Amino acid sequence: MEIDIKLRNLRVKLRQNSKEIMDDVLERHVPRISSKDKSKKEICVFCANKDNLTKEHVLPKWTFENCTKKSFVTDINGSEQTYNKTTIPVCANCNNNLLGSIESYIISIFNNTDLSTSFFNDEQLQNIIRWLEIIEYKFQLLEIRRKFIKSNSSQYIEYLRDIPVSIMRANIDYSPSKAVTQIRTAQKKVTEKSKVSNQNSLVIFKTKNESFYFFHHLNDFIFLELPKFGIALFYFYSRKFENVEVAKDEAMKIITEVYNS
């Protein structure tokens, strides 16, 4: 299948260039390591190419129906950012040829699966997981690129102005090394072919909600509600379960807590 070729090519490119990509992350974004050379060219976060760079949306535009007003808020300092402007650098080939093909495939299987009468097969489930893990990798890179900017709704400390948001997380003890390790972990997951052992970590619901909804916790989980397809996805990035019913119970606890808050 063409999708298998596209996914394999993406894995190979990322695996071959992972060291250069991570060296660039360290030099460009980690305090006390980062270079003062502001003119250094950005690189593609999948193949390290410096040419023909584009802005790749962390969440694909079709998920939030290309709405320029929808936004999310960073828990750490309350700063708001629209999905439409939430991008990372990716070369034209990786963006259009590889990531674009993967997203077209995902849209196709969502369009062609009515959860009232059928379900995704094992290979489709694994490809949904692969797609969600690509999103996690992009979010990890986004957060190391975003600085702890001033917000009207929270305290601001001048000393922290150049610290990436991903490092300002209590659950990693505000550690640059732990933040970088989580990027490496997300990167490695994208390069791994088999997702058989992860299938119980993906929960798929029918939904009748009319609005797009999303929440995400780095290295933990993602929830995407896609009303256009009548589908909601909840995926645990780092947890594995005996069966999907246990994962569903855990997901519902988190969803209920988030919706109630």
C-alpha positions, 0 to 999 in steps of 0.5 A: 500500500502507498501509505506503508511506503510513505510511513516507512520513508518518514521513519527512515528519514527521521531515524537517519537524521535524528542526531542532527535534529536533536543537536539543532534542538540543543544548540538552538533552544536549550538554555546555556547550550543555545547558540547566539548566532540568530542567523543560523538557518532552521532545519526540517524536524523530520529530515534536517533539510535546510532548503524549501522549508514550510510551516507545518501545522502541529495539529493539521488544519482539517482537524480544527476545520481551518478556523483562524480563531480557535486557540489553546491555552498553555497551562504553565503561564496562561498564554493563548495561541491559535491552532492556525499559527501553531507551526514548526519548520518542515521541508516541502517534501516531508510536508506535502509528500509524506505528512500530507499523504499520511493525513489524506489516508487518515481522512479517508479512513475516517470518512469511510468508517461508520462506527455504527456499523463497522470499525477500523481493522488492526492495520488502520488502528496502528496507522491512527496511532502512528499519526497521533505519535507524529502529532506528539513529536511535533508538540514536543518540538513546539514546546521546546521552541516556545518561550515563557512569554508574558501573560496577562493572566499569570505572574511573569519573571524576567529571568525566565524570558528565554526559558522554553515552555517545555522546561517550565513543567513541574512534572519534569522538575523544570529539567532541560535534560528531561524535556530533551529526553521526552523529545527523544522518546517521542522521536523514537516512537515515530521511527518504530514500525510496529504498534501492535502492543499500543493498540489497547492504548487507543480508545475511539468513541462515537460523538454527536458533538458539533464542535471540535475539541482538543486537549493534550498532555505532553508525553501522556495523552491526547484527546481529539474530537472530530465532529465532521467524522463523528469520531473522538480519539483518546490515546495514551502515549506512554501507558499500555493496557491489558484491554481497551476497556480498561483504557476506556475507563481511564480515558473517561475519568480524564475526559469527565474531569476536563469537561467539568473543569 
